[in-house]
Amino acid sequence: MAPDILPPLAANAPPDGIPTDPLPMDRPALMAALRARIGRLERGGAAAALARAEAGTIPLADSIDATLPDGGLARAGLHEILAAEPGAATGFASLILGRANGPVLWIGPDPDAWPSGLARYGLSPANLVMVRAPRPADALWAMEEALRCPAIAGALLTLSDIDLTAARRLQLAAEAGGALGLLLRPDTEEPGPSAALTRWRVNALPGLGGTQHNLGDPRWSLDLLRCRSGQPRTWTATWRTTLDRLDTEGDTTPMPATRRRRA
């Protein structure tokens, strides 16, 4: 079965109101529909794509950006996020995509991104196209095609496993199209080699300012497990929801060897 494009998300849709009636299509029809959907989302056309390319990186937080070789998360590249806790990893991925400043694709066997949750991290549901791809081969194909499209600001793929050859293809596609690629995977004992520019692990921590009726601002342990031309580091980070800002606590610290061994 070819991938399906889910209908557009409404910003105020309730959690149980995610559309579930995608249009079945073959691959050529899917690409035509994607281009049409992206064309409606993209504002500024070639000028917007050029501005993204000139930006070069996506800022995260000052202390994190100072550690990354490019002074931020490189746009034209693949980055891997290992989900030690799925909700935390999805939040971290959403704030990155929200800063991509343009149309983004969320690809997976059953995309489960909720509009209210996305908006909390600065990712507007109006900029999002969700693609359901039950088969890994179709999901990888959709991701590669998306990354090669200059009108796409970023694309995320949820996949349990990926071999080095497929990851290299995604990295090359991101370089060719100038798009940010995120690979969201479950945290495993042996994640294997990767062609991604960076590999992260995200763990949830108790929220900041939480009460009995309010979880507070999301707080995470961010482990930079691998970084091309960089060193592993770890941060405690808080997403300041009302400020649309990621804050880190204290100085960046080298990651203990016991936490690096599975990178």
C-alpha positions in Angstrom: 0.0 0.0 0.0 1.3 3.4 -1.0 1.6 6.2 1.6 -1.4 8.3 2.3 -1.7 12.0 3.0 -3.9 12.8 6.0 -6.2 15.8 5.7 -5.0 19.1 7.1 -5.0 19.4 10.8 -7.1 22.0 12.5 -5.3 24.0 15.2 -8.3 23.7 17.5 -9.0 20.0 16.8 -9.6 17.9 19.9 -7.1 15.1 20.6 -9.6 12.5 19.4 -10.5 14.6 16.4 -7.4 13.8 14.2 -8.6 12.9 10.7 -8.5 9.2 9.9 -9.7 9.2 6.3 -6.6 9.6 4.2 -6.8 9.4 0.5 -5.2 6.2 -0.9 -2.8 6.9 -3.7 0.1 5.4 -5.7 3.5 7.1 -5.5 3.1 9.5 -8.5 -0.3 10.6 -7.3 1.0 11.1 -3.8 3.8 13.3 -5.0 1.4 15.4 -7.0 -0.9 15.8 -4.0 2.1 16.7 -1.8 3.3 19.4 -4.1 -0.2 20.9 -4.3 -0.5 20.8 -0.5 2.9 22.3 0.0 2.2 24.9 -2.6 -0.8 26.1 -0.5 1.2 26.1 2.7 4.3 27.9 1.4 4.2 31.6 1.7 7.0 33.6 0.0 7.8 30.7 -2.4 11.4 30.8 -3.7 12.3 33.8 -1.5 11.3 31.9 1.7 13.3 28.8 0.6 16.3 31.0 0.0 16.0 32.7 3.4 16.0 29.3 5.0 19.0 28.2 3.1 20.9 31.3 4.0 20.1 30.8 7.7 22.1 27.6 7.6 21.2 26.5 11.1 18.3 26.2 13.5 19.0 27.7 17.0 18.2 25.6 20.0 19.6 27.3 23.1 22.8 29.4 23.6 24.7 26.7 25.5 23.7 24.0 23.1 24.4 26.1 20.0 27.9 26.9 21.3 28.7 23.2 21.4 27.5 22.3 17.9 30.0 22.8 15.1 27.8 25.0 13.0 26.6 27.2 15.9 23.2 25.5 15.8 21.4 22.5 14.3 22.4 22.2 10.6 19.4 22.6 8.4 20.6 20.6 5.3 21.2 17.4 7.2 19.7 14.4 9.0 19.5 14.4 12.8 18.5 11.4 14.9 16.4 11.5 18.1 16.2 8.4 20.3 13.0 8.4 22.3 13.8 7.2 25.8 10.4 8.6 26.6 8.1 9.1 23.6 6.3 12.3 24.7 9.5 14.1 25.6 11.2 13.2 22.3 8.1 14.3 20.3 8.2 17.6 22.1 11.9 18.1 21.4 11.3 17.2 17.7 8.3 19.6 17.5 10.2 22.6 18.8 13.0 21.9 16.2 10.4 21.7 13.4 8.7 24.8 14.6 11.9 26.7 14.1 12.3 25.4 10.6 10.1 28.3 9.4 8.1 26.6 6.7 6.1 23.6 5.6 7.0 20.3 7.3 6.1 16.7 6.8 5.5 14.2 9.6 5.8 10.6 8.2 5.1 7.4 10.0 3.0 4.2 10.1 0.4 6.0 12.2 1.3 9.6 12.8 0.1 10.6 16.3 0.9 14.3 16.5 -1.9 16.2 18.2 -2.5 19.9 17.2 -2.6 21.3 20.7 0.6 19.5 21.6 2.4 20.7 18.5 1.4 24.3 19.0 2.7 24.2 22.6 6.2 23.8 21.1 5.9 26.5 18.4 4.9 24.2 15.6 1.8 25.5 13.9 -0.5 22.7 12.7 -1.2 24.9 9.7 2.4 24.2 8.5 2.1 20.5 8.9 1.4 17.7 6.4 1.0 14.2 7.9 1.8 11.2 5.8 0.7 7.7 6.8 3.1 5.1 5.5 2.5 1.6 7.1 5.4 0.0 5.1 9.0 1.1 6.0 10.0 1.1 2.4 7.2 3.6 1.6 8.0 5.7 4.6 11.7 5.9 3.6 10.7 6.8 0.0 8.4 9.6 1.2 11.0 11.0 3.5 13.7 11.0 0.8 11.4 12.7 -1.7 10.4 15.3 0.9 14.0 16.1 1.8 14.9 16.7 -1.8 12.0 19.2 -2.3 13.3 22.8 -1.9 9.9 24.0 -0.7 10.0 21.7 2.3 11.5 23.3 5.4 11.8 20.0 7.3 10.5 16.4 7.5 10.3 13.9 10.4 10.2 10.1 10.0 9.2 7.8 12.8 10.8 4.4 12.2 11.9 1.7 14.6 14.9 0.6 12.6 17.0 1.9 9.7 20.1 0.6 8.1 23.2 2.6 7.3 22.6 2.7 3.6 19.1 4.1 4.0 20.3 6.7 6.5 23.0 7.8 4.1 20.4 8.3 1.3 18.4 10.5 3.6 21.5 12.5 4.6 22.3 13.0 0.9 18.7 14.0 0.1 18.7 16.6 2.9 22.0 18.0 1.6 20.5 18.2 -1.9 17.2 19.8 -1.0 18.5 21.9 1.9 15.8 20.6 4.3 16.1 19.6 7.9 15.6 15.8 8.4 14.6 14.3 11.8 14.6 10.6 12.4 12.6 9.7 15.5 13.4 6.2 16.8 12.8 4.3 20.0 15.8 4.2 22.4 17.4 0.7 22.2 20.4 -1.0 23.7 22.1 -1.1 20.3 20.9 1.7 18.1 23.7 0.9 15.6 25.8 3.1 13.3 24.2 6.2 11.8 24.9 8.6 8.9 23.1 11.4 10.8 25.0 14.6 11.7 23.8 14.3 15.3 22.2 11.7 17.5 20.2 12.7 20.6 18.6 10.9 23.5 15.7 12.6 25.2 14.5 11.7 28.7 11.6 13.4 30.5 12.1 15.1 33.9 9.6 16.6 36.3 8.1 19.8 34.8 9.1 23.2 36.1 6.5 25.0 38.1 4.1 22.1 38.1 1.2 21.8 40.5 -1.4 19.2 41.2 -3.5 20.5 38.3 -0.7 21.7 36.0 2.4 19.7 34.8 4.4 22.9 34.4 6.9 23.7 31.6 8.3 20.5 30.0 11.8 19.7 31.3 14.2 17.2 29.7 17.5 15.6 30.0 19.1 16.1 26.5 22.0 13.8 25.7 24.0 14.6 22.5 25.3 11.1 22.0 27.1 11.7 18.7 28.0 14.8 16.7 30.0 15.0 13.6 33.0 17.2 14.4 31.8 17.7 17.9 31.8 16.1 21.3 29.1 14.3 23.3 27.4 16.5 25.9 24.4 16.5 28.2 22.0 19.3 29.3 19.1 19.7 31.6 16.7 21.8 29.5 13.3 23.4 30.0 10.9 24.5 27.3 9.4 27.8 28.4 6.0 27.5 26.9 4.9 31.1 27.3 8.2 32.5 26.1 8.7 30.1 23.2 12.3 29.5 24.4 14.5 26.6 25.4 16.5 27.2 28.5 19.4 25.1 29.9 20.4 24.8 33.5 24.0 25.4 34.5 26.9 24.7 32.2 27.1 22.1 29.5 28.8 19.0 30.8 30.7 16.1 29.1 28.6 13.0 29.0 29.6 10.3 31.4 31.2 7.3 29.6 28.4 5.0 31.0 25.8 7.0 29.1 27.8 7.2 25.9 28.5 3.5 25.5 25.3 2.8 23.6 25.8 5.7 21.2 
